[in-house]
């Protein structure tokens, strides 16, 4: 059987590419729309990065008027506002990753251990719902809850404590950012883990039960090792986005204000202010390009470390 499969694989490799595509055109047809999407909206816009090395004025040549070399890179390297935004991006993303990643994994393991199916579906549905709420509504809810006349401050007053201006104090922004992110993304983040757990052979659990393993031991010795590639892949992707905004731009943009720039201003909001707000497109592009390169280096480093330690990675 294996020999027949190997012969088919060898024959497929020897087949000319064009003939192979012609014979399986109906399968390749499914790729047309996603490939067109990535080419039009992901790869072609990359040519716009050239204005990071050219002086660009609104309304002029889309590739800039004249070469400026590394002028804009040197400019943001000496800009304290950029380094504050860079530090805030790392702090917020790393804090969020440090709490969300284990919380999501533990929540998925606990969900998998629920034996009452209706209750399990109810918990899953309730935990998934926040993911579908618009970020604008989430930001509005957060502001309403944390306002000086909101329920949290009223609770503090009932306990005889002073009210706190959560939205106006920079030291509270990381807590608000991480807390609201956990609430909104915890349930949704379990989907891939639950899918990986569902693929584990039940015979492994049956054999472990016969050997006297309790629930904790089955999770520790069967579930976790079997979903380790999924855990590694998700961790690599998260590490690759430590310097990026991911989906944080909208939330930060809607929640922050000049009083909380000290801890809330991230690279993406900084780029937005410099590019769209101030019209300095070349400078903003240089910062965005720097952010992308750092993310790429982090992603490749995490992938190399993962392949050496766990023998699994993205490629």
C-alpha positions as CSV (number, residue, x, y, z in Angstrom):
1,X,0.0,0.0,0.0
2,X,2.8,2.3,1.0
3,X,4.7,1.4,-2.2
4,X,1.6,2.3,-4.4
5,X,1.2,5.6,-2.6
6,X,5.0,6.4,-3.0
7,X,4.7,5.5,-6.7
8,X,1.7,7.9,-7.1
9,X,3.6,10.6,-5.3
10,X,6.7,10.1,-7.5
11,X,4.5,10.1,-10.7
12,X,2.8,13.4,-9.6
13,X,6.3,15.0,-9.0
14,X,7.5,13.9,-12.4
15,X,4.3,15.3,-14.1
16,X,4.9,18.7,-15.8
17,X,3.4,21.6,-13.8
18,X,1.2,23.0,-16.6
19,X,-0.3,19.5,-17.3
20,X,-0.8,19.0,-13.6
21,X,-2.7,22.4,-13.3
22,X,-4.7,21.6,-16.4
23,X,-5.8,18.3,-15.0
24,X,-6.7,19.7,-11.6
25,X,-7.9,23.1,-12.8
26,X,-11.1,22.9,-10.7
27,X,-9.0,22.7,-7.5
28,X,-6.7,25.5,-8.5
29,X,-9.8,27.7,-9.3
30,X,-10.5,27.9,-5.6
31,X,-7.1,29.7,-5.2
32,X,-7.9,32.5,-7.7
33,X,-9.8,34.8,-5.3
34,X,-7.5,34.5,-2.2
35,X,-4.4,34.8,-4.4
36,X,-5.9,37.9,-6.1
37,X,-6.8,39.4,-2.7
38,X,-3.2,39.0,-1.4
39,X,-1.6,40.3,-4.6
40,X,-3.9,43.4,-4.8
41,X,-4.2,44.3,-1.1
42,X,-1.0,42.9,0.4
43,X,1.8,42.7,-2.1
44,X,1.1,45.6,-4.5
45,X,0.8,48.2,-1.6
46,X,4.4,47.1,-0.5
47,X,5.7,49.2,-3.3
48,X,4.4,52.2,-1.4
49,X,7.2,51.6,1.2
50,X,9.6,53.4,-1.2
51,X,8.3,56.7,0.0
52,X,10.2,56.0,3.3
53,X,13.4,56.7,1.2
54,X,11.9,59.6,-0.8
55,X,10.4,62.9,0.0
56,X,6.7,62.7,-0.6
57,X,4.2,65.5,-0.7
58,X,0.5,65.1,-0.9
59,X,-0.8,65.4,-4.5
60,X,2.7,64.8,-6.0
61,X,4.2,61.7,-7.6
62,X,3.0,58.6,-5.6
63,X,6.6,57.4,-5.3
64,X,7.9,60.8,-4.0
65,X,9.7,63.7,-5.6
66,X,13.3,63.1,-4.7
67,X,15.5,60.6,-2.8
68,X,16.1,61.3,0.8
69,X,18.1,58.3,1.7
70,X,17.8,57.3,5.4
71,X,16.8,60.8,6.5
72,X,13.5,59.7,8.0
73,X,14.9,56.7,9.7
74,X,17.5,58.8,11.4
75,X,14.8,61.3,12.3
76,X,12.6,58.8,14.2
77,X,15.6,57.1,15.8
78,X,16.3,60.4,17.6
79,X,12.6,61.1,18.4
80,X,11.7,60.4,22.0
81,X,8.0,60.2,21.1
82,X,8.8,57.2,18.9
83,X,10.7,55.4,21.5
84,X,7.9,56.0,24.0
85,X,5.5,54.5,21.5
86,X,7.8,51.6,20.9
87,X,8.2,50.9,24.6
88,X,4.4,51.1,25.1
89,X,3.8,48.7,22.2
90,X,6.2,46.1,23.7
91,X,4.8,46.6,27.2
92,X,1.1,46.3,26.2
93,X,1.6,43.4,23.8
94,X,3.9,41.4,26.1
95,X,1.6,41.9,29.1
96,X,-1.3,40.8,27.0
97,X,0.5,37.8,25.7
98,X,1.8,36.8,29.2
99,X,-1.7,36.7,30.6
100,X,-3.9,35.7,27.6
101,X,-1.8,32.8,26.2
102,X,-1.9,30.6,29.3
103,X,-5.4,31.7,30.2
104,X,-6.7,30.7,26.8
105,X,-5.0,27.3,27.0
106,X,-6.2,26.6,30.5
107,X,-9.8,27.7,29.6
108,X,-9.7,25.3,26.6
109,X,-8.5,22.4,28.8
110,X,-11.3,23.1,31.3
111,X,-13.9,23.3,28.6
112,X,-12.8,20.0,27.2
113,X,-13.2,18.4,30.7
114,X,-16.9,19.4,30.9
115,X,-19.0,16.3,30.5
116,X,-22.4,17.9,30.5
117,X,-22.8,18.7,26.8
118,X,-25.6,21.4,27.1
119,X,-23.6,23.2,29.8
120,X,-20.4,23.0,27.7
121,X,-22.2,24.5,24.7
122,X,-23.7,27.3,26.9
123,X,-20.3,28.2,28.3
124,X,-18.7,28.2,24.8
125,X,-21.4,30.4,23.4
126,X,-21.2,32.9,26.2
127,X,-17.4,33.0,26.0
128,X,-17.5,33.5,22.2
129,X,-20.1,36.3,22.1
130,X,-17.7,39.2,23.2
131,X,-15.6,38.5,20.1
132,X,-18.4,39.5,17.8
133,X,-19.1,42.9,19.6
134,X,-17.8,45.8,17.6
135,X,-14.6,47.5,19.0
136,X,-16.5,50.8,19.1
137,X,-19.1,49.3,21.4
138,X,-16.5,47.6,23.5
139,X,-14.7,50.9,24.0
140,X,-17.9,52.6,24.8
141,X,-18.8,50.0,27.4
142,X,-15.3,50.3,29.0
143,X,-15.6,54.0,29.2
144,X,-19.1,53.8,30.7
145,X,-18.0,51.2,33.3
146,X,-14.9,53.2,34.3
147,X,-16.3,56.7,34.2
148,X,-16.4,58.7,37.4
149,X,-20.1,58.1,37.7
150,X,-19.9,54.5,36.4
151,X,-20.7,51.3,38.4
152,X,-17.2,50.6,39.4
153,X,-16.6,54.0,41.0
154,X,-20.1,53.8,42.6
155,X,-19.0,50.5,44.2
156,X,-15.8,52.2,45.4
157,X,-17.9,55.0,46.9
158,X,-20.2,52.5,48.7
159,X,-17.1,51.0,50.3
160,X,-16.0,54.4,51.5
161,X,-13.2,54.9,49.0
162,X,-12.4,57.8,46.7
163,X,-13.4,57.6,43.0
164,X,-10.7,57.0,40.4
165,X,-10.5,58.6,36.9
166,X,-9.5,55.4,35.2
167,X,-9.6,56.7,31.7
168,X,-7.6,59.8,32.5
169,X,-4.8,58.2,34.5
170,X,-1.9,56.7,32.4
171,X,-1.0,54.1,35.0
172,X,-4.4,52.4,34.6
173,X,-4.3,52.1,30.8
174,X,-2.3,48.8,30.6
175,X,-4.8,47.2,33.1
176,X,-7.7,48.4,31.0
177,X,-6.1,47.2,27.8
178,X,-5.2,43.7,29.0
179,X,-8.5,43.2,31.0
180,X,-10.8,44.2,28.1
181,X,-8.7,42.1,25.7
182,X,-9.0,39.0,27.9
183,X,-12.8,39.5,28.3
184,X,-13.3,39.9,24.5
185,X,-10.8,37.2,23.2
186,X,-10.6,34.5,25.8
187,X,-13.4,32.3,24.4
188,X,-12.6,32.8,20.8
189,X,-9.0,32.0,21.4
190,X,-9.9,28.5,22.5
191,X,-11.3,27.4,19.2
192,X,-8.0,26.1,17.7
193,X,-7.1,24.4,20.9
194,X,-10.5,22.6,21.1
195,X,-10.2,21.6,17.4
196,X,-6.7,20.1,18.1
197,X,-8.0,18.3,21.2
198,X,-10.9,16.9,19.2
199,X,-8.4,15.2,16.9
200,X,-6.7,13.2,19.7
201,X,-7.5,9.5,19.4
202,X,-10.0,8.4,22.2
203,X,-8.0,5.1,22.5
204,X,-5.2,7.0,24.2
205,X,-7.5,8.2,27.0
206,X,-9.0,4.8,27.3
207,X,-5.6,3.1,27.6
208,X,-4.6,5.8,30.2
209,X,-7.8,5.2,32.2
210,X,-7.2,1.5,32.2
211,X,-3.7,2.2,33.6
212,X,-5.2,4.2,36.4
213,X,-4.5,7.7,35.2
214,X,-6.8,10.4,36.7
215,X,-8.1,13.4,34.7
216,X,-5.1,15.6,35.6
217,X,-2.6,12.9,34.5
218,X,-4.5,12.3,31.2
219,X,-4.4,16.1,30.5
220,X,-0.7,16.3,31.4
221,X,0.5,13.2,29.6
222,X,-1.8,13.0,26.6
223,X,-3.7,16.2,25.8
224,X,-0.8,18.7,26.2
225,X,1.8,16.6,24.3
226,X,-0.7,16.0,21.5
227,X,-1.6,19.7,21.0
228,X,2.0,20.9,21.5
229,X,2.4,21.7,17.8
230,X,-0.7,23.9,17.9
231,X,0.5,25.7,21.1
232,X,3.9,26.3,19.5
233,X,2.4,27.6,16.2
234,X,0.1,30.1,18.0
235,X,2.9,31.2,20.3
236,X,5.2,31.9,17.4
237,X,2.5,33.9,15.7
238,X,1.9,35.9,18.9
239,X,5.7,36.6,19.3
240,X,5.9,37.7,15.7
241,X,3.4,40.4,16.4
242,X,4.9,41.7,19.7
243,X,5.9,45.0,18.0
244,X,2.9,45.2,15.8
245,X,-0.5,46.5,16.7
246,X,-2.4,43.4,15.6
247,X,-6.0,44.3,16.4
248,X,-5.0,46.7,19.2
249,X,-4.9,49.8,17.0
250,X,-8.7,50.3,17.1
251,X,-9.0,49.8,20.8
252,X,-6.1,52.0,21.7
253,X,-7.2,54.7,19.3
254,X,-10.7,54.7,20.8
255,X,-9.6,54.5,24.5
256,X,-6.5,56.7,24.7
257,X,-6.3,60.5,25.0
258,X,-3.5,63.0,25.3
259,X,-3.5,62.5,29.1
260,X,-2.7,58.8,28.7
261,X,-0.1,59.1,25.9
262,X,2.6,58.2,28.4
263,X,1.5,54.6,28.6
264,X,-1.1,54.2,25.8
265,X,0.5,55.6,22.7
266,X,1.7,52.7,20.5
267,X,3.6,52.6,17.2
268,X,0.5,52.3,15.1
269,X,-1.3,55.3,16.7
270,X,2.0,57.2,16.5
271,X,2.2,56.4,12.7
272,X,-1.4,57.4,12.3
273,X,-0.8,60.8,14.0
274,X,2.4,61.5,12.0
275,X,1.0,60.3,8.7
276,X,-2.7,61.2,8.5
277,X,-2.7,63.8,11.3
278,X,0.4,65.7,10.4
279,X,0.7,64.8,6.7
280,X,4.3,63.5,7.1
281,X,3.8,60.4,5.0
282,X,7.4,59.6,4.4
283,X,8.3,59.7,8.1
284,X,5.2,57.6,9.0
285,X,6.1,55.0,6.3
286,X,9.7,54.8,7.6
287,X,8.4,54.0,11.1
288,X,5.9,51.5,9.7
289,X,8.6,49.8,7.7
290,X,10.9,49.6,10.8
291,X,8.0,48.0,12.7
292,X,7.4,45.4,10.0
293,X,11.1,44.5,9.9
294,X,11.3,44.0,13.7
295,X,8.2,41.8,13.6
296,X,9.7,39.7,10.8
297,X,13.0,39.2,12.7
298,X,11.0,38.2,15.9
299,X,8.9,35.8,13.9
300,X,11.9,34.1,12.3
301,X,13.8,34.0,15.6
302,X,10.9,32.4,17.4
303,X,10.4,29.9,14.6
304,X,14.1,28.9,14.7
305,X,14.1,28.5,18.4
306,X,10.8,26.4,18.3
307,X,12.3,24.1,15.6
308,X,15.4,23.5,17.7
309,X,13.5,22.9,21.0
310,X,10.2,21.2,19.9
311,X,11.0,20.2,16.3
312,X,7.9,22.0,15.1
313,X,7.5,25.4,13.5
314,X,5.7,27.4,10.9
315,X,8.0,26.3,8.0
